[in-house]
Amino acid sequence: MAIGRLEIRVAIVRRGMYHEKIGIMEDEVGQKLVFQGSANESVHALIPGFNFESIHVYPNWKEEVYELYGKPCEDRFDRLWNGRLKNTVTLELPSDTYDRIRSIYQQVSPPPDIEQVLVDQFEMTGDLSSGPFIPSVLNGQNFVMKDHQTEALKEWQAGGWRGILALATGAGKTITAIYGVVRIFEARRNAGTKTFLVVSVPYQILADQWCSVLNIFGIDPVRCYKARASWKTQLNREISNFGLLEDKNFAAAVVVNATLVRKDFQEAISRINPKHLIFIGDECHHHASEKIVKKLPECDYRLGLSATPWSALEDQKRTALESYYGGIRATYSIDQAIDEGVLSPYKYLIHCVSLSEEECEAYEHLSDQISRLFAIKEQGGSIDENQLMMLLMARARVLGSAEQKFIKLDSILQTSEVEPHTLFYCGDGSVESDVVEDRTRDVSRVAQLLHKYGWKTSRFTAEESYRQRDAIMENFRGASIDGLVAIRVLDEGFDVPSCRQAFLLASSRNERQFIQRRGRVLRVAPGKDIATIHDFLVVPSSMNIGVACFLDLVRKEMLRACEFARVAINAQEVNRDLEDMANEYKVDIKKIRQEIESQNYEHYENESI
C-alpha cells in the first residue's frame, strides 16, 4: 500500500455479508486468468484428507470458455469495483489512510521488480562486456559448426567478404553468420582493429530473434526498432564511444528495414568507418528494391542471407542484389539438409478440394479482369496498379476460403487424434457466417473446428502484439497448447523447431513462401523423428476442367506439390496420386518436373493464397 501496488475497497450488501471469491490476473502481454471459488491457503485446505477446496479457472486463451464464464465474472467484478453492482455499496479507503501507511513505512525499501532483479543478476554474472565469443554450448548441446556452415564461410571469405549464402530454411544461416562475425572480430582485435556489426532484418519478430542469438555469442546489440526515442540516443552514443574510446573494439546494432532507410539512422551509421563495418542482410531478397538497395551502407564486409534470393525469372532482383552483395557464394539444398540430418525427414499428404460452381464463377471472372489488365500492361499501356493488386487479392481469397477446405479439414480432424506441436496455415479471406450476417475470418473458422474436436489452440497473426506472439510461441513449445492457427506471419525466419505437423490450408504458389513454410516444419528438435505436411490442393469443379484459367491454377498447385513430393519419404506414393491428378485435369506433369529439376520456377508475386 505504501508504494501504490495495493488498493483496497470495501463492499457492503444490504443483508448479510459480501462473501464472493473472484480473482483476475493479467500479464503484460494481455493474457488473463479469472478464477472463482474458495481455496483457502491454510494447512487443512492444502493437505490431502482434510478440507474439500476447489476453484474454477477461466483463461482467456481458451476463448470459448472465457467468453462463457470468465468474461461475465470479470464484468461483474468491474461493476462491483466501480460501485455499479445492484444492492451493493462499494467504499474506497480514505486518502489519509494511505498517507498514514506511507508515513510509517517510508523508510522501508520497496520490493524490487522481479524483472530488475533478473537484469541485475545477469549483469553481475554475464560477460557481454568482454566482447563476442564462441559459446561452448548451444541449445543444451556442445556447440560445433556443421561442415556446410564452415564451407559457406570459407566461400564468403574467398569472395572478398562479399556474397550471399543461399542455405535451405532451417540450415542455420543465423548461427553461420554470427560465428563468422566472431571469428572476424577476433582476427581484427588481434591486429588492433575495431569491428562494428549492423544486422538488417525485415520484421521486428526476426529482430528479437537475432538479438537473442547474438546474446548467446556475447553480443548485446542496440535494438533499432520499436519507438525511435528508445534507440536513437543509445545508437549515437554507441557510435561515438566506438570511435573515441580506445578499448571499445566492438559494437553492434540490429535494425529493421523500415528504420534502415530513415534519415536519422542513415546519418548515424555514416559516422562509422566503412573499413570497420560488417553488414548482414537477413532475408536479403527484401533489399532488391531501389528504395532500400541504395540505402545499404558502404563497407568492406557484406553478407546476404536468404534461402531463395531470387527466382529464375527475377533478373532485375538478381542484378540489384548482386550489385551490392556480390553473387551467391554458397548453397545448401533441402535434399542435402535432410540427408545430413540438418533438417527432419517428412511425410507429405495431399488433399484435393474442388471449388464450388459459385467459387469457380468468381475465380474465372476475376481471372478475366486480371488478364485484361496484364495484357494492357504488356503492350505498354497504363493501368491502375492498385486495382490489379485488389483483383489479385480477391482471387487469392476465393482460393484461400474455398468451402471444401473446411469440410475436408473437419473430416480429417474427426478421425484423427489431437497432436501437440501442429501448425495450421490459413488464408486471410472471410466467409459469411451461418448464424449472423457477419464476416468471419478463416482463422476463426479453423479455430472453431479445432475446438469442436478438443484441440487447444491459439491464433498467431499480425493482430497479436509481439509480446503476445512470444508468449503464444512459448506455450506452443511447451505443449500448453496443441496448435497454432497462423496467417502468413510465420513465413519468414521465425523458429518453431518443435513443430511436428502442418496443415497448409492456404498454401502459396510463390516459390519463396512455400519453401519457407516447409522449412518451418522441418527444423530438428529432440524427440522429433519425422514431420508431416498436409497440403490442400485447390482444383476446379468437374464442369470447369480444361478452362484456361483453371488449367493454370492446377499447374501452379501441382508445381508446389511436385516439389514437396520430390524429397518426401512417401514420394513414390504421392507421385502416383499426382500423375492421376495431372491426367484428370489435363496438365503436363513431365514439364512441371522438368521446371523443378532446372529450378526454373515461375515467380508469382502477389499471388500467394
Secondary structure, DSSP 8 states (H G I E B T S, - for coil): -TTSS---EEEEESSS-----EEEEE-TTS-EEEEEEE---SHHHHSTTS---EEEEEETTSHHHIIIIIHHHHHHHHHHHTT-STTEEEEE--HHHHHHHHHHHTTS-----HHHHHHHHHHHH--GGG-----SEETTEE----HHHHHHHHHHHHTTSEEEEEE-TTS-HHHHHHHHHHHHHHHHHHTT--EEEEEEESSHHHHHHHHHHHHHTT---EEE-S-GGGTHHHHHHHHHHHHH-TT--EEEEEEEHHHHTSHHHHHHHTTS-GGGEEEEEETGGGGGSHHHHTTS---SEEEEE-S-S--TT-HHHHHHHHHHH-SEEEEE-HHHHHHTTSB--EEEEEEEEE--HHHHHHHHHHHHHHHHHHHHHHTT----HHHHHHHHHHHHHHHHT-HHHHHHHHHHHHTS---SSEEEE--S-EEE-SSSS-EEEHHHHHHHHHHHTT--EEEESTTS-HHHHHHHHHHHHTTSSSEEEE-STTSSS---TT--EEEETT--SSHHHHHHHHHHHHB--TT---EEEEEEEEE--GGGTT-HHHHHHHHHHHHHHHHHHHTSTTHHHHHHHHHHHHHHTT--HHHHHHHHHTT-----TT---
